[in-house]
Amino acid sequence: MSYAMMLLVVIAFVFAILGFSAIMGYFLMQAFPTKSSREVDSPEEALNRKI
């Protein structure tokens, strides 16, 4: 296999890994919305929060 072909394979793997991590990051951000670390739910807010 030539050097150019090996380089193209490596670049394809890098793009596949970055694409997969971007998709996983998107879905994780949707599943676990970020909040400030200083925000704390009161017991009433915790009971009324949609999960």
C-alpha positions as a Markdown table, in Angstrom:
| # | Residue | x | y | z |
|---|---|---|---|---|
| 1 | Met | 0.0 | 0.0 | 0.0 |
| 2 | Ser | 1.4 | 3.4 | -0.9 |
| 3 | Tyr | 2.1 | 6.1 | 1.5 |
| 4 | Ala | -0.7 | 8.3 | 0.1 |
| 5 | Met | -3.3 | 5.5 | 0.5 |
| 6 | Met | -2.2 | 4.9 | 4.1 |
| 7 | Leu | -2.5 | 8.6 | 4.8 |
| 8 | Leu | -6.0 | 8.7 | 3.3 |
| 9 | Val | -7.0 | 5.7 | 5.5 |
| 10 | Val | -5.7 | 7.4 | 8.6 |
| 11 | Ile | -7.5 | 10.7 | 7.7 |
| 12 | Ala | -10.8 | 8.7 | 7.1 |
| 13 | Phe | -10.4 | 7.1 | 10.6 |
| 14 | Val | -9.8 | 10.4 | 12.2 |
| 15 | Phe | -12.9 | 12.0 | 10.6 |
| 16 | Ala | -14.9 | 8.9 | 11.6 |
| 17 | Ile | -13.8 | 9.2 | 15.2 |
| 18 | Leu | -14.4 | 12.9 | 15.4 |
| 19 | Gly | -17.8 | 12.6 | 13.7 |
| 20 | Phe | -18.8 | 9.9 | 16.2 |
| 21 | Ser | -17.7 | 11.9 | 19.2 |
| 22 | Ala | -19.6 | 15.0 | 17.9 |
| 23 | Ile | -22.8 | 13.0 | 17.5 |
| 24 | Met | -22.3 | 11.4 | 21.0 |
| 25 | Gly | -21.6 | 14.8 | 22.5 |
| 26 | Tyr | -24.8 | 16.2 | 20.9 |
| 27 | Phe | -27.0 | 13.4 | 22.3 |
| 28 | Leu | -25.3 | 13.6 | 25.7 |
| 29 | Met | -25.9 | 17.4 | 25.9 |
| 30 | Gln | -29.6 | 16.8 | 25.0 |
| 31 | Ala | -29.9 | 14.0 | 27.6 |
| 32 | Phe | -28.1 | 15.9 | 30.4 |
| 33 | Pro | -28.8 | 19.6 | 30.1 |
| 34 | Thr | -26.0 | 21.6 | 31.7 |
| 35 | Lys | -26.7 | 23.8 | 34.7 |
| 36 | Ser | -24.5 | 26.1 | 36.6 |
| 37 | Ser | -22.7 | 24.3 | 39.4 |
| 38 | Arg | -24.1 | 26.9 | 41.8 |
| 39 | Glu | -27.7 | 26.2 | 41.0 |
| 40 | Val | -29.3 | 23.8 | 43.4 |
| 41 | Asp | -32.8 | 22.6 | 43.2 |
| 42 | Ser | -35.1 | 23.0 | 46.2 |
| 43 | Pro | -36.9 | 19.8 | 47.1 |
| 44 | Glu | -40.1 | 21.2 | 45.5 |
| 45 | Glu | -38.3 | 22.0 | 42.2 |
| 46 | Ala | -36.8 | 18.5 | 42.2 |
| 47 | Leu | -40.2 | 16.9 | 42.6 |
| 48 | Asn | -41.7 | 19.0 | 39.8 |
| 49 | Arg | -38.8 | 18.7 | 37.4 |
| 50 | Lys | -39.5 | 16.6 | 34.2 |
| 51 | Ile | -37.0 | 13.8 | 33.8 |
